Amino acid sequence: MMKLGNIIKKVIIIGIIIYGINTFISQQKILSTYASNSKTLDEQIAKAEQYQTELNEIKNNVNSPEYIEQIAREKLDMYLPNERVYMDNSN
């Protein structure tokens, strides 16, 4: 009877050890996934902060004469009075 009790104790201990190892491995996989997601999100945050900085620069310069002239030239094809504009008609 003593031997049967020892065998049951050993089986229970081995079962607990296997369960612990399995739990540890699954937790490591989850932590690895979280670390990967964190890295991706950090990169997205950095890009968003850079874009926000660019937008703030544009916002601060939107009423400046240089910015207004740049937009008029690039988007509206407008030029200053008495400014000579040369067009290439070689096509």
Phi and psi in radians as a Rosetta constraint file:
Dihedral C 1 N 2 CA 2 C 2 CIRCULARHARMONIC -1.118 0.35
Dihedral N 2 CA 2 C 2 N 3 CIRCULARHARMONIC -0.650 0.35
Dihedral C 2 N 3 CA 3 C 3 CIRCULARHARMONIC -1.208 0.35
Dihedral N 3 CA 3 C 3 N 4 CIRCULARHARMONIC -0.660 0.35
Dihedral C 3 N 4 CA 4 C 4 CIRCULARHARMONIC -1.131 0.35
Dihedral N 4 CA 4 C 4 N 5 CIRCULARHARMONIC -0.683 0.35
Dihedral C 4 N 5 CA 5 C 5 CIRCULARHARMONIC -1.138 0.35
Dihedral N 5 CA 5 C 5 N 6 CIRCULARHARMONIC -0.702 0.35
Dihedral C 5 N 6 CA 6 C 6 CIRCULARHARMONIC -1.169 0.35
Dihedral N 6 CA 6 C 6 N 7 CIRCULARHARMONIC -0.680 0.35
Dihedral C 6 N 7 CA 7 C 7 CIRCULARHARMONIC -1.134 0.35
Dihedral N 7 CA 7 C 7 N 8 CIRCULARHARMONIC -0.736 0.35
Dihedral C 7 N 8 CA 8 C 8 CIRCULARHARMONIC -1.122 0.35
Dihedral N 8 CA 8 C 8 N 9 CIRCULARHARMONIC -0.729 0.35
Dihedral C 8 N 9 CA 9 C 9 CIRCULARHARMONIC -1.087 0.35
Dihedral N 9 CA 9 C 9 N 10 CIRCULARHARMONIC -0.763 0.35
Dihedral C 9 N 10 CA 10 C 10 CIRCULARHARMONIC -1.121 0.35
Dihedral N 10 CA 10 C 10 N 11 CIRCULARHARMONIC -0.716 0.35
Dihedral C 10 N 11 CA 11 C 11 CIRCULARHARMONIC -1.123 0.35
Dihedral N 11 CA 11 C 11 N 12 CIRCULARHARMONIC -0.723 0.35
Dihedral C 11 N 12 CA 12 C 12 CIRCULARHARMONIC -1.137 0.35
Dihedral N 12 CA 12 C 12 N 13 CIRCULARHARMONIC -0.762 0.35
Dihedral C 12 N 13 CA 13 C 13 CIRCULARHARMONIC -1.115 0.35
Dihedral N 13 CA 13 C 13 N 14 CIRCULARHARMONIC -0.760 0.35
Dihedral C 13 N 14 CA 14 C 14 CIRCULARHARMONIC -1.099 0.35
Dihedral N 14 CA 14 C 14 N 15 CIRCULARHARMONIC -0.708 0.35
Dihedral C 14 N 15 CA 15 C 15 CIRCULARHARMONIC -1.080 0.35
Dihedral N 15 CA 15 C 15 N 16 CIRCULARHARMONIC -0.747 0.35
Dihedral C 15 N 16 CA 16 C 16 CIRCULARHARMONIC -1.136 0.35
Dihedral N 16 CA 16 C 16 N 17 CIRCULARHARMONIC -0.718 0.35
Dihedral C 16 N 17 CA 17 C 17 CIRCULARHARMONIC -1.117 0.35
Dihedral N 17 CA 17 C 17 N 18 CIRCULARHARMONIC -0.771 0.35
Dihedral C 17 N 18 CA 18 C 18 CIRCULARHARMONIC -1.096 0.35
Dihedral N 18 CA 18 C 18 N 19 CIRCULARHARMONIC -0.747 0.35
Dihedral C 18 N 19 CA 19 C 19 CIRCULARHARMONIC -1.065 0.35
Dihedral N 19 CA 19 C 19 N 20 CIRCULARHARMONIC -0.762 0.35
Dihedral C 19 N 20 CA 20 C 20 CIRCULARHARMONIC -1.092 0.35
Dihedral N 20 CA 20 C 20 N 21 CIRCULARHARMONIC -0.763 0.35
Dihedral C 20 N 21 CA 21 C 21 CIRCULARHARMONIC -1.121 0.35
Dihedral N 21 CA 21 C 21 N 22 CIRCULARHARMONIC -0.762 0.35
Dihedral C 21 N 22 CA 22 C 22 CIRCULARHARMONIC -1.072 0.35
Dihedral N 22 CA 22 C 22 N 23 CIRCULARHARMONIC -0.767 0.35
Dihedral C 22 N 23 CA 23 C 23 CIRCULARHARMONIC -1.106 0.35
Dihedral N 23 CA 23 C 23 N 24 CIRCULARHARMONIC -0.752 0.35
Dihedral C 23 N 24 CA 24 C 24 CIRCULARHARMONIC -1.062 0.35
Dihedral N 24 CA 24 C 24 N 25 CIRCULARHARMONIC -0.789 0.35
Dihedral C 24 N 25 CA 25 C 25 CIRCULARHARMONIC -1.117 0.35
Dihedral N 25 CA 25 C 25 N 26 CIRCULARHARMONIC -0.769 0.35
Dihedral C 25 N 26 CA 26 C 26 CIRCULARHARMONIC -1.157 0.35
Dihedral N 26 CA 26 C 26 N 27 CIRCULARHARMONIC -0.626 0.35
Dihedral C 26 N 27 CA 27 C 27 CIRCULARHARMONIC -1.168 0.35
Dihedral N 27 CA 27 C 27 N 28 CIRCULARHARMONIC -0.645 0.35
Dihedral C 27 N 28 CA 28 C 28 CIRCULARHARMONIC -1.135 0.35
Dihedral N 28 CA 28 C 28 N 29 CIRCULARHARMONIC -0.666 0.35
Dihedral C 28 N 29 CA 29 C 29 CIRCULARHARMONIC -1.110 0.35
Dihedral N 29 CA 29 C 29 N 30 CIRCULARHARMONIC -0.754 0.35
Dihedral C 29 N 30 CA 30 C 30 CIRCULARHARMONIC -1.119 0.35
Dihedral N 30 CA 30 C 30 N 31 CIRCULARHARMONIC -0.768 0.35
Dihedral C 30 N 31 CA 31 C 31 CIRCULARHARMONIC -1.101 0.35
Dihedral N 31 CA 31 C 31 N 32 CIRCULARHARMONIC -0.655 0.35
Dihedral C 31 N 32 CA 32 C 32 CIRCULARHARMONIC -1.116 0.35
Dihedral N 32 CA 32 C 32 N 33 CIRCULARHARMONIC -0.727 0.35
Dihedral C 32 N 33 CA 33 C 33 CIRCULARHARMONIC -1.109 0.35
Dihedral N 33 CA 33 C 33 N 34 CIRCULARHARMONIC -0.763 0.35
Dihedral C 33 N 34 CA 34 C 34 CIRCULARHARMONIC -1.101 0.35
Dihedral N 34 CA 34 C 34 N 35 CIRCULARHARMONIC -0.692 0.35
Dihedral C 34 N 35 CA 35 C 35 CIRCULARHARMONIC -1.119 0.35
Dihedral N 35 CA 35 C 35 N 36 CIRCULARHARMONIC -0.722 0.35
Dihedral C 35 N 36 CA 36 C 36 CIRCULARHARMONIC -1.123 0.35
Dihedral N 36 CA 36 C 36 N 37 CIRCULARHARMONIC -0.768 0.35
Dihedral C 36 N 37 CA 37 C 37 CIRCULARHARMONIC -1.115 0.35
Dihedral N 37 CA 37 C 37 N 38 CIRCULARHARMONIC -0.668 0.35
Dihedral C 37 N 38 CA 38 C 38 CIRCULARHARMONIC -1.103 0.35
Dihedral N 38 CA 38 C 38 N 39 CIRCULARHARMONIC -0.721 0.35
Dihedral C 38 N 39 CA 39 C 39 CIRCULARHARMONIC -1.112 0.35
Dihedral N 39 CA 39 C 39 N 40 CIRCULARHARMONIC -0.768 0.35
Dihedral C 39 N 40 CA 40 C 40 CIRCULARHARMONIC -1.087 0.35
Dihedral N 40 CA 40 C 40 N 41 CIRCULARHARMONIC -0.760 0.35
Dihedral C 40 N 41 CA 41 C 41 CIRCULARHARMONIC -1.176 0.35
Dihedral N 41 CA 41 C 41 N 42 CIRCULARHARMONIC -0.633 0.35
Dihedral C 41 N 42 CA 42 C 42 CIRCULARHARMONIC -1.083 0.35
Dihedral N 42 CA 42 C 42 N 43 CIRCULARHARMONIC -0.698 0.35
Dihedral C 42 N 43 CA 43 C 43 CIRCULARHARMONIC -1.139 0.35
Dihedral N 43 CA 43 C 43 N 44 CIRCULARHARMONIC -0.717 0.35
Dihedral C 43 N 44 CA 44 C 44 CIRCULARHARMONIC -1.138 0.35
Dihedral N 44 CA 44 C 44 N 45 CIRCULARHARMONIC -0.672 0.35
Dihedral C 44 N 45 CA 45 C 45 CIRCULARHARMONIC -1.126 0.35
Dihedral N 45 CA 45 C 45 N 46 CIRCULARHARMONIC -0.742 0.35
Dihedral C 45 N 46 CA 46 C 46 CIRCULARHARMONIC -1.082 0.35
Dihedral N 46 CA 46 C 46 N 47 CIRCULARHARMONIC -0.744 0.35
Dihedral C 46 N 47 CA 47 C 47 CIRCULARHARMONIC -1.126 0.35
Dihedral N 47 CA 47 C 47 N 48 CIRCULARHARMONIC -0.722 0.35
Dihedral C 47 N 48 CA 48 C 48 CIRCULARHARMONIC -1.147 0.35
Dihedral N 48 CA 48 C 48 N 49 CIRCULARHARMONIC -0.672 0.35
Dihedral C 48 N 49 CA 49 C 49 CIRCULARHARMONIC -1.164 0.35
Dihedral N 49 CA 49 C 49 N 50 CIRCULARHARMONIC -0.673 0.35
Dihedral C 49 N 50 CA 50 C 50 CIRCULARHARMONIC -1.131 0.35
Dihedral N 50 CA 50 C 50 N 51 CIRCULARHARMONIC -0.753 0.35
Dihedral C 50 N 51 CA 51 C 51 CIRCULARHARMONIC -1.114 0.35
Dihedral N 51 CA 51 C 51 N 52 CIRCULARHARMONIC -0.692 0.35
Dihedral C 51 N 52 CA 52 C 52 CIRCULARHARMONIC -1.101 0.35
Dihedral N 52 CA 52 C 52 N 53 CIRCULARHARMONIC -0.701 0.35
Dihedral C 52 N 53 CA 53 C 53 CIRCULARHARMONIC -1.089 0.35
Dihedral N 53 CA 53 C 53 N 54 CIRCULARHARMONIC -0.753 0.35
Dihedral C 53 N 54 CA 54 C 54 CIRCULARHARMONIC -1.087 0.35
Dihedral N 54 CA 54 C 54 N 55 CIRCULARHARMONIC -0.746 0.35
Dihedral C 54 N 55 CA 55 C 55 CIRCULARHARMONIC -1.147 0.35
Dihedral N 55 CA 55 C 55 N 56 CIRCULARHARMONIC -0.655 0.35
Dihedral C 55 N 56 CA 56 C 56 CIRCULARHARMONIC -1.141 0.35
Dihedral N 56 CA 56 C 56 N 57 CIRCULARHARMONIC -0.651 0.35
Dihedral C 56 N 57 CA 57 C 57 CIRCULARHARMONIC -1.110 0.35
Dihedral N 57 CA 57 C 57 N 58 CIRCULARHARMONIC -0.757 0.35
Dihedral C 57 N 58 CA 58 C 58 CIRCULARHARMONIC -1.114 0.35
Dihedral N 58 CA 58 C 58 N 59 CIRCULARHARMONIC -0.757 0.35
Dihedral C 58 N 59 CA 59 C 59 CIRCULARHARMONIC -1.049 0.35
Dihedral N 59 CA 59 C 59 N 60 CIRCULARHARMONIC -0.730 0.35
Dihedral C 59 N 60 CA 60 C 60 CIRCULARHARMONIC -1.224 0.35
Dihedral N 60 CA 60 C 60 N 61 CIRCULARHARMONIC -0.431 0.35
Dihedral C 60 N 61 CA 61 C 61 CIRCULARHARMONIC -1.795 0.35
Dihedral N 61 CA 61 C 61 N 62 CIRCULARHARMONIC 0.042 0.35
Dihedral C 61 N 62 CA 62 C 62 CIRCULARHARMONIC -1.117 0.35
Dihedral N 62 CA 62 C 62 N 63 CIRCULARHARMONIC -0.491 0.35
Dihedral C 62 N 63 CA 63 C 63 CIRCULARHARMONIC -1.731 0.35
Dihedral N 63 CA 63 C 63 N 64 CIRCULARHARMONIC 0.091 0.35
Dihedral C 63 N 64 CA 64 C 64 CIRCULARHARMONIC -1.343 0.35
Dihedral N 64 CA 64 C 64 N 65 CIRCULARHARMONIC 2.573 0.35
Dihedral C 64 N 65 CA 65 C 65 CIRCULARHARMONIC -1.062 0.35
Dihedral N 65 CA 65 C 65 N 66 CIRCULARHARMONIC -0.602 0.35
Dihedral C 65 N 66 CA 66 C 66 CIRCULARHARMONIC -1.132 0.35
Dihedral N 66 CA 66 C 66 N 67 CIRCULARHARMONIC -0.751 0.35
Dihedral C 66 N 67 CA 67 C 67 CIRCULARHARMONIC -1.167 0.35
Dihedral N 67 CA 67 C 67 N 68 CIRCULARHARMONIC -0.738 0.35
Dihedral C 67 N 68 CA 68 C 68 CIRCULARHARMONIC -1.082 0.35
Dihedral N 68 CA 68 C 68 N 69 CIRCULARHARMONIC -0.733 0.35
Dihedral C 68 N 69 CA 69 C 69 CIRCULARHARMONIC -1.146 0.35
Dihedral N 69 CA 69 C 69 N 70 CIRCULARHARMONIC -0.709 0.35
Dihedral C 69 N 70 CA 70 C 70 CIRCULARHARMONIC -1.080 0.35
Dihedral N 70 CA 70 C 70 N 71 CIRCULARHARMONIC -0.810 0.35
Dihedral C 70 N 71 CA 71 C 71 CIRCULARHARMONIC -1.136 0.35
Dihedral N 71 CA 71 C 71 N 72 CIRCULARHARMONIC -0.716 0.35
Dihedral C 71 N 72 CA 72 C 72 CIRCULARHARMONIC -1.069 0.35
Dihedral N 72 CA 72 C 72 N 73 CIRCULARHARMONIC -0.709 0.35
Dihedral C 72 N 73 CA 73 C 73 CIRCULARHARMONIC -1.234 0.35
Dihedral N 73 CA 73 C 73 N 74 CIRCULARHARMONIC -0.863 0.35
Dihedral C 73 N 74 CA 74 C 74 CIRCULARHARMONIC -1.302 0.35
Dihedral N 74 CA 74 C 74 N 75 CIRCULARHARMONIC -0.737 0.35
Dihedral C 74 N 75 CA 75 C 75 CIRCULARHARMONIC -1.752 0.35
Dihedral N 75 CA 75 C 75 N 76 CIRCULARHARMONIC -0.518 0.35
Dihedral C 75 N 76 CA 76 C 76 CIRCULARHARMONIC -1.933 0.35
Dihedral N 76 CA 76 C 76 N 77 CIRCULARHARMONIC -0.034 0.35
Dihedral C 76 N 77 CA 77 C 77 CIRCULARHARMONIC 0.924 0.35
Dihedral N 77 CA 77 C 77 N 78 CIRCULARHARMONIC 0.736 0.35
Dihedral C 77 N 78 CA 78 C 78 CIRCULARHARMONIC -1.786 0.35
Dihedral N 78 CA 78 C 78 N 79 CIRCULARHARMONIC 2.634 0.35
Dihedral C 78 N 79 CA 79 C 79 CIRCULARHARMONIC -2.381 0.35
Dihedral N 79 CA 79 C 79 N 80 CIRCULARHARMONIC 2.877 0.35
Dihedral C 79 N 80 CA 80 C 80 CIRCULARHARMONIC -1.235 0.35
Dihedral N 80 CA 80 C 80 N 81 CIRCULARHARMONIC 2.687 0.35
Dihedral C 80 N 81 CA 81 C 81 CIRCULARHARMONIC -1.072 0.35
Dihedral N 81 CA 81 C 81 N 82 CIRCULARHARMONIC 2.528 0.35
Dihedral C 81 N 82 CA 82 C 82 CIRCULARHARMONIC 1.105 0.35
Dihedral N 82 CA 82 C 82 N 83 CIRCULARHARMONIC 0.313 0.35
Dihedral C 82 N 83 CA 83 C 83 CIRCULARHARMONIC -1.613 0.35
Dihedral N 83 CA 83 C 83 N 84 CIRCULARHARMONIC 2.315 0.35
Dihedral C 83 N 84 CA 84 C 84 CIRCULARHARMONIC -1.501 0.35
Dihedral N 84 CA 84 C 84 N 85 CIRCULARHARMONIC 2.275 0.35
Dihedral C 84 N 85 CA 85 C 85 CIRCULARHARMONIC -2.062 0.35
Dihedral N 85 CA 85 C 85 N 86 CIRCULARHARMONIC 2.166 0.35
Dihedral C 85 N 86 CA 86 C 86 CIRCULARHARMONIC -1.807 0.35
Dihedral N 86 CA 86 C 86 N 87 CIRCULARHARMONIC 2.346 0.35
Dihedral C 86 N 87 CA 87 C 87 CIRCULARHARMONIC -2.040 0.35
Dihedral N 87 CA 87 C 87 N 88 CIRCULARHARMONIC 2.424 0.35
Dihedral C 87 N 88 CA 88 C 88 CIRCULARHARMONIC -1.580 0.35
Dihedral N 88 CA 88 C 88 N 89 CIRCULARHARMONIC 1.948 0.35
Dihedral C 88 N 89 CA 89 C 89 CIRCULARHARMONIC -1.806 0.35
Dihedral N 89 CA 89 C 89 N 90 CIRCULARHARMONIC 0.399 0.35
Dihedral C 89 N 90 CA 90 C 90 CIRCULARHARMONIC -1.369 0.35
Dihedral N 90 CA 90 C 90 N 91 CIRCULARHARMONIC -0.132 0.35
